Amino acid sequence: MSRCTLLALCLFAFPMGCSKGDRPDIAKASGIVTLDGNPVEGATVTFEPVNGGRPCFGTTDLEGRFAITSYEEGDGAPVGEHFVSVIKISGPGAAAPTPDSAMSLSEIAPPGADKDKAEDPDKETIYLVPRKYINAKTSGLKITVPDGGSTTLDLKLSVR
């Protein structure tokens, strides 16, 4: 194959493989998670677009700060309204979804799940953030990501 043909194939394929035309408008989305006024470290924050679409994630740091990722590290979330979930669990039965997961948190931890333990009684799951915040659609948390983005999308959680 000649170099010209190879170059032409690469130039033709590159724009198709990197097209962002089918993605929604993304804006920076970050804030701080607190529980009864104290920062929550190591929690997974999930934004699920109200109108449907791919969930996006962030993880809180030592000061409770998070930055949402949709496609590339810290790029933000789709502009618009989102249901929000916050999860922080530990223990041998703990397993949280990763940002690569195609499922939303509400599919992994469905509402009405009354057990605090996994199927194996030896694998206890400890909820370090109240369970009511696990399911984005029933957590009572909603965020609107504005066109210009926001760094003040703070989530003030309560044990009550």
N, C-alpha and C positions, 0 to 999 in steps of 0.2 A: 504494500500500500504506500502510495507516495506521501510525502510530508504535507503537501497541499491538501490532499484528500483527508488525511488525518486531522489537520488543523480545521478544515471546514466542518468535519463531524463534531469535533470538540466545541467549536463556537456555536453550532446549531443546538447541541444537547445541553450546554451549560445554562442558557436562559430558561429552558424548560424545566430542568431539575431544580432550579433555585427560585422559581416563581413564587411571589408572595401575594399574587392577585386574588387568591381564594381565601386569604386570611382576613379576619375582621380588623378594624382599626384598633391598634394597641397603644396604650398610654401608660406611663410610669405609675405604679401603684404600690405604695408602701405606708407603713404606720407602725404603731406599737401595740402589743397585746399586754393587757394587765388583768390580773385576777384580784379583785378586792383591793385595787390600788397598787399591787406589787407586780413588777414585770415578770412575764412568763418566758422562761428560756427553754428552747428545744421543742416548741410546739409546731405542728404543721398547720398552716392556715391555707384554706382552700376557697377560691372564688369560683362559683358555678353561675354562668350567665343565666339570668332569669328567662331569657328568650331561647334558651338552649345553646348548645355548643360545648366546646372542649373546656373542662375545668382547668384552672391554673393554680399554682402552688407557691408557697414560700415557707421558710423555716425561721423561727425567731432566734435571735442571738441572746447573749447574756443580759442585755437591757430590754429584751422583749421586742426588738425591732425586726421587721420582716420586709422583704421586697418580693413582689410577686413575679413569677416566671411563667410565660405562656409557651414560647418557642425557644428563646435564647436567654441565658442567665440574666435575671433582673430586668427583662425587657418590659414587663408590666402585664396588664390585663386588658381584655377587650373593653372599649369604651361602652359605658352603660351600667345598668343595674345588675347586681349579683347577690345570690344567696351566699352566705358565708358559714364555714365550719371551722372549728379549732379543735385539734386533738393533741393530747399529750398523754401517752400511756407508758407503762413499764411493767416489768414482771415477766416471768417465763412464757406466758401466753400472749404477750404483746406482739402485734405485727401491724405496722402502719403502712399504707400505700405509699408508693414512690411517685415522683412527678412523671415518670415514664408510664405509669399505669394508665390504661384507657378508661378504667372505671372511676366513678366518683366515690367519695367517701360515703354518700348515702346508700350506694349499692353494696358497699362492703360492710357497713354497720347499719342495717335497716332500723327504722324507728320501731319502737315497741319491744326491742330486744331487752328482756328483763334480767338476763343472766350476767353476773359480773365475772364469771369464769368461762373459759373455753370448754369445749367438749371434754377434754381431759381435765379432771378435777385438780391434778397436780400442776396444771399450767394456769396459774392465776394471772388475770390482767388487772392492773392497778390503774385507775383513771386519775391522773394528776390535774386534769381540767374536768369540771363537771360534765357528765355524759350528755346533758341536754345540748351541748354545743357540737356534738359529733356529726349530726345530720344537718347539712346546709339548709335544706328546705324547711326544717322544723326548729332550727336553733334560735330563731327570733332575730338573727343577725342579717342585716342587708347593708350593702355598700354600693354607692354609685361612683364609678370611675369617670371623672370628667374628661372632656376632649383634651385638655392640656395636662392631664395626669394630676396626681396628688401625692404628697409625702406625709399627709396627716389623716390617713384612713385608719384611725385608732379604734381598737376594739376593747371596750371596757367590760370585762366579764365579772360575774358575781357567783359566789357559791350558792346563793339563794335563788 
